[in-house]
Amino acid sequence: MKMSRWRYRVSTVVGTAAVLLALLTAPATAEQTLLLSPAVEAGPYTVVWSAPRLAQPRSVSESEVAVCPEGTVVLGGGSANNSVASSGALALIRSEPVMTAGRLAGWAARVENFSLIGWNFTAVSVCGPAPGGHGTVARFKEIAPNAGIGESFGKFCPNRAQAVSGGFAIPAGVRAHTVGITHDPAGHGPSVGVINRNPTTITASAFAICADTMVISHGPNPPAETVASQTQKSLTVRCPEGMFVVGGGVEPANRAAITITASYPSGASEWTVVVLNDETVAVRVVPQISCVD
């Protein structure tokens, strides 16, 4: 597939259901550095960015949605932001597909900001024509307090259909964070890692977008990269030549206590993950990508 058509697109919510409108928050202020990122079109696929939204300082959580154009469905998505670790990075706690009127219409992102600085963030959707067997499945898992060692769980697509992409959600306002989202090597569903430092049990969720008529390539993934202690690092992985990105994630070594601050399609054929290393020692992580012809 030759990627020949590129243009800017910012999603609007005109004509969408009230469930999407309820997820939107107050607009970003002019004083904040805006995320002016180009969305792209390549063949039948489009990456759509929501308008930037401000995560208020000391807020429990803020939400945003990137809505797919009419006639398309969401195939994957994520969230980007302009926070930096030295000033208190955002934590991505929810990254999941949104359904309205029976259509997977967009991608929702929720972030937490416990710093004294407001940061802009966006939701990002990968959109395209609905493939055969297109739908989403979810698994809910109770995570007991685990003292920072983490627990992983996943959700496979029904009838061994192909997993196009995956998402996750954890509660807001608790001392827990997602440490990784990875794909089964056979491509049947995502696995989510969660660290729960809360004194009580929480409920986390894993989501898979499934299809039985798409051929998805998971990888190739690059070698593991080192993230120094108490630092934030951006990792980017690219699809094979001629393929379009539909999803991505990151796998930490030994369930290390990283925090995912952003995970999103950063171009027509690449995925970027930004992680914060909360450990007192360096950790190694592997960014992942899912692509389609």
C-alpha positions in Angstrom: 0.0 0.0 0.0 1.5 3.3 -1.0 0.9 6.1 1.5 0.3 9.0 -0.7 -2.3 11.2 1.0 -1.4 13.2 4.1 -3.4 16.0 5.6 -4.2 17.6 9.0 -7.4 16.6 10.7 -8.8 17.5 14.2 -11.8 15.6 15.3 -15.1 17.2 16.0 -18.0 15.8 18.0 -20.8 17.2 15.7 -23.5 14.6 15.3 -22.2 12.1 17.8 -24.1 10.8 20.7 -24.3 12.4 24.2 -22.2 9.6 25.6 -19.2 11.1 23.8 -20.0 14.7 24.8 -20.1 13.7 28.5 -16.5 12.6 28.3 -15.2 16.0 27.1 -13.7 18.5 29.5 -13.0 22.3 29.5 -10.8 23.5 26.6 -7.1 24.1 27.0 -5.9 27.6 27.8 -3.9 29.8 25.4 -1.0 29.9 27.9 -0.4 26.1 27.5 1.7 24.7 24.8 -0.7 23.1 22.4 -0.2 19.7 20.8 -0.4 20.6 17.1 0.1 17.1 15.6 -0.8 16.2 12.1 -3.3 13.4 11.5 -2.7 11.4 8.4 -4.7 9.5 5.8 -3.2 6.6 3.9 -5.4 4.4 1.6 -8.6 3.7 3.6 -7.1 4.5 7.0 -7.0 7.8 9.0 -5.4 8.8 12.2 -7.6 11.4 14.0 -6.4 13.6 16.8 -8.8 15.3 19.2 -8.3 19.0 20.0 -5.8 19.5 22.9 -7.4 19.6 26.3 -6.0 20.8 29.6 -5.5 18.4 32.5 -5.9 20.8 35.4 -3.2 20.8 38.1 -4.0 18.5 41.0 -7.0 17.1 39.2 -8.2 13.6 39.9 -8.6 12.8 36.2 -9.6 14.3 32.8 -11.1 12.7 29.7 -11.0 13.3 26.0 -12.3 11.4 22.9 -11.1 11.4 19.3 -14.1 10.6 17.0 -13.8 8.7 13.8 -15.3 10.2 10.6 -18.8 9.0 9.6 -18.6 5.8 7.6 -15.6 4.5 9.5 -15.0 2.7 12.7 -12.2 2.8 15.3 -9.5 0.2 14.9 -7.1 1.4 17.6 -6.0 4.4 19.5 -4.3 6.0 22.4 -3.3 9.4 24.0 -0.4 11.9 23.7 0.5 14.8 26.0 3.2 17.4 26.6 4.1 16.6 30.2 7.7 16.1 31.4 8.8 14.0 34.3 10.8 16.7 36.0 7.6 18.7 36.5 5.3 15.8 37.2 4.2 13.7 34.3 0.7 12.7 33.5 -0.4 9.1 34.0 -2.5 7.4 31.3 -5.1 5.4 33.2 -7.7 4.7 30.5 -7.2 4.1 26.8 -10.2 2.3 25.3 -12.7 2.2 22.4 -16.0 4.0 22.7 -19.2 2.6 21.2 -22.3 4.6 20.4 -25.4 3.5 18.6 -23.9 0.1 17.9 -20.8 1.6 16.3 -17.2 1.7 17.6 -17.1 5.4 17.0 -13.8 6.6 18.6 -11.1 6.3 21.2 -11.3 7.6 24.8 -8.4 8.6 26.9 -8.3 9.5 30.6 -5.2 10.9 32.4 -4.4 11.8 36.0 -2.4 14.9 36.9 -1.1 15.2 40.4 1.5 17.9 39.6 1.3 21.6 40.2 1.4 22.3 36.4 -1.4 21.9 33.9 -0.6 19.8 30.9 -2.3 19.4 27.5 -3.3 15.9 26.3 -5.2 14.5 23.3 -7.0 11.3 22.4 -6.0 9.7 19.1 -8.0 7.3 17.0 -7.0 5.0 14.1 -10.1 4.8 11.9 -11.0 2.8 8.8 -13.7 0.7 7.1 -15.3 -1.9 9.3 -13.7 -5.3 8.7 -15.6 -8.5 8.9 -16.2 -9.7 12.5 -15.4 -6.2 13.9 -16.2 -5.8 17.5 -14.8 -5.4 21.0 -14.5 -7.6 24.0 -13.5 -6.8 27.5 -12.3 -8.6 30.6 -12.5 -7.2 34.1 -10.0 -8.3 36.8 -9.8 -7.7 40.5 -6.2 -6.7 41.4 -5.3 -7.1 45.0 -2.6 -4.9 46.6 0.6 -6.2 45.1 3.4 -4.2 46.6 4.8 -3.0 43.3 5.4 -6.4 41.7 2.5 -6.1 39.2 -0.1 -8.5 37.9 -0.8 -9.3 34.2 -4.1 -10.4 32.6 -5.5 -10.4 29.2 -8.5 -10.9 26.9 -8.6 -13.1 23.8 -10.8 -12.4 20.8 -13.7 -14.9 20.4 -13.3 -17.9 18.1 -9.6 -17.1 17.9 -10.3 -14.1 15.7 -7.4 -11.7 15.1 -6.8 -8.9 17.7 -6.4 -5.6 15.8 -5.5 -3.6 18.9 -6.0 -3.4 22.6 -6.8 -1.0 25.5 -7.0 -0.8 29.2 -8.7 1.0 32.1 -7.9 1.4 35.8 -9.8 3.4 38.4 -9.0 7.1 39.0 -7.9 8.5 42.3 -6.1 5.4 43.5 -2.4 4.6 43.9 -2.3 2.2 40.9 -1.0 2.5 37.3 -0.7 0.5 34.1 2.8 -0.8 33.6 2.4 -2.4 30.1 0.1 -3.4 27.3 1.4 -6.2 25.1 0.0 -8.5 22.4 -0.2 -12.3 22.4 2.5 -13.5 19.9 -0.3 -15.3 17.9 -2.2 -12.0 17.7 -5.3 -13.1 19.6 -5.5 -10.5 22.3 -3.8 -8.0 24.5 -2.2 -8.5 27.9 -2.3 -5.6 30.5 0.0 -5.3 33.5 -1.2 -3.4 36.5 0.6 -2.3 39.7 -1.8 -1.7 42.7 -0.2 0.2 45.5 -3.6 1.0 46.9 -4.3 -0.6 50.3 -7.5 -2.2 48.9 -8.4 -4.3 45.8 -9.2 -2.5 42.6 -10.9 -3.5 39.3 -8.9 -3.2 36.1 -10.1 -3.8 32.5 -8.5 -5.1 29.3 -10.1 -4.5 25.9 -9.5 -6.1 22.5 -10.7 -4.9 19.2 -11.2 -8.0 17.1 -11.8 -8.8 13.4 -11.7 -12.0 11.3 -11.0 -10.5 7.9 -7.9 -8.4 8.6 -4.3 -9.7 8.5 -2.4 -8.0 11.4 1.3 -8.0 11.8 2.5 -7.6 15.4 6.0 -6.4 15.1 8.8 -6.7 14.4 9.6 -5.2 17.8 13.0 -3.5 18.4 15.5 -4.5 21.0 14.8 -3.6 24.6 15.8 0.0 25.6 17.1 1.2 29.0 15.2 3.8 30.9 17.2 5.4 33.7 15.8 5.7 37.3 13.3 8.5 37.8 13.4 9.6 34.2 10.9 9.7 31.3 11.7 8.3 27.9 9.9 8.3 24.5 10.2 5.1 22.5 9.1 4.8 18.8 8.7 1.7 16.7 7.8 1.5 13.0 5.8 -0.8 10.8 7.3 -2.7 7.9 7.5 -0.8 4.7 4.1 -0.2 3.1 2.0 -1.1 6.2 -0.3 1.2 8.3 -0.2 1.4 12.1 -3.4 0.2 14.1 -2.0 -0.3 17.6 1.0 -0.5 19.9 2.2 -0.8 23.4 5.1 -1.5 25.7 6.5 -4.5 27.6 8.6 -3.8 30.7 11.1 -6.3 31.9 10.4 -8.2 35.1 7.1 -6.2 35.7 9.1 -3.1 36.5 7.2 -0.2 38.0 7.0 2.0 35.0 4.1 4.4 34.4 2.7 4.7 30.9 2.3 8.5 30.3 1.4 8.3 26.6 0.8 5.7 23.9 -0.3 6.7 20.5 0.1 6.5 16.7 2.7 9.2 15.9 2.4 8.8 12.2 0.9 6.7 9.4 3.3 3.8 10.2 4.7 4.4 13.6 3.7 4.1 17.3 5.2 6.1 20.2 5.1 5.1 23.9 6.3 7.5 26.6 7.1 5.8 30.0 8.2 7.1 33.3 10.6 4.9 35.4 9.5 5.0 39.0 12.1 2.5 40.2 15.3 3.4 42.0 17.3 1.5 39.3 17.3 1.5 35.5 14.7 -0.7 33.8 14.5 -2.2 30.3 11.4 -1.9 28.1 10.3 -3.0 24.6 7.9 -0.9 22.5 5.5 -2.9 20.4 3.4 -2.2 17.3 0.6 -3.7 15.3 0.2 -3.0 11.6 -2.1 -3.7 8.7 -1.6 -3.9 4.9 
